[in-house]
Amino acid sequence: MARRRKPLVPEAEQGLRSFKAEVMRREGYDVDPANPDDVKYEVAEELGIPLERGGSNGKLTTEEAGQVGGQIGGTMVREMIRLAQEKLLKGK
């Protein structure tokens, strides 16, 4: 059963989608700004993981799912840390 994670602040959802699209675009992925979550299929294909659109992905191992999510999430976290460090340096 797929779960839909929602931001703690619902008004932030569009900003999060835009941030994800921009970060993944800078990483060289072709991202549709209206559907940045679609980049996971491109990442999965690049990693050789059989992620299916709209299908059942119950056959994926935890490791395979983690590789896809880690590639995307890790990139976003690194960018958030970079932005925070930049902001801290400007504040001094």
N, C-alpha and C positions, 0 to 999 in steps of 0.2 A: 504494500500500500504506500503510495507516494504521499509525502507530507509537504505542505507548503509553509515554509518559514516566512513569517511576517516581521517587518522591522518593529522595534519597540515603539517608535514614533512613526505612525502611519504616513504622516506628511513627508517623511524622509525617503520614501520608497523611490520616487522619481530621481532624486539626487543620487541614491545608491546605484540605480540602474545606469545613470549617466557616468558615474565614477567607474563602474565596472567596465563599461564599454570603452571609455577612454584608456584605462590602464591596459586592457587586453589589446586594444588597437596599437598602442605603443609597443607591445610585445610582438607585433607582427601578425596578429590574427585579423581576419576579415569579420568585423562585428557589425551587426545591424543594430543601430542605436535603439530601435523600438523593441528589440528582442535580444538583449545582451546575453541572456542565459543560453541562447543557441550556440554560443562559443564552446560550450562543453562538448558538443558533438565533434567540432573540429579538433579540440584537444584530444578527445578519445581516439579519433582516427589517427592522429599523429603518434599516439602512444601504442596503437595497435589493439585498442580495447573495443570490443564489439557492443558499443552503446547504441541502442535503437531508439529512434524518434517515435514517440507515442506508443511504443510497444512495451512489453514486459521485460524489464532488465533484471529480473529476479535471479537469473543465472550468473550475474556478475559476482565476483568474489569481493569481499570487503576491501582487499588490497587494490583491486582494479578500480573500484569506485573511489577509493581514497587517492589514487594516483591522479584521477581526473580532477577531483575537488581540490586536492593539494596544489596542483599546478595553477589553478585559477585563484584559489584563496591565498596561497603563499605569495603570489605576485601582488595581490591587492594589499595584503598585510605589509609587505615590504614598502609599498608606495605610501601607505598611511603612516608608517614609521618615518619615512623620509620627509613627508610633509610636516609631521609633528616636530621633528628635529629642526627643520628649516624655520618653522614658526618660533620655536624656542630661541634660536640664534638671533632672529630679528628682534625678539623682545628684550634682548640685553642691551 
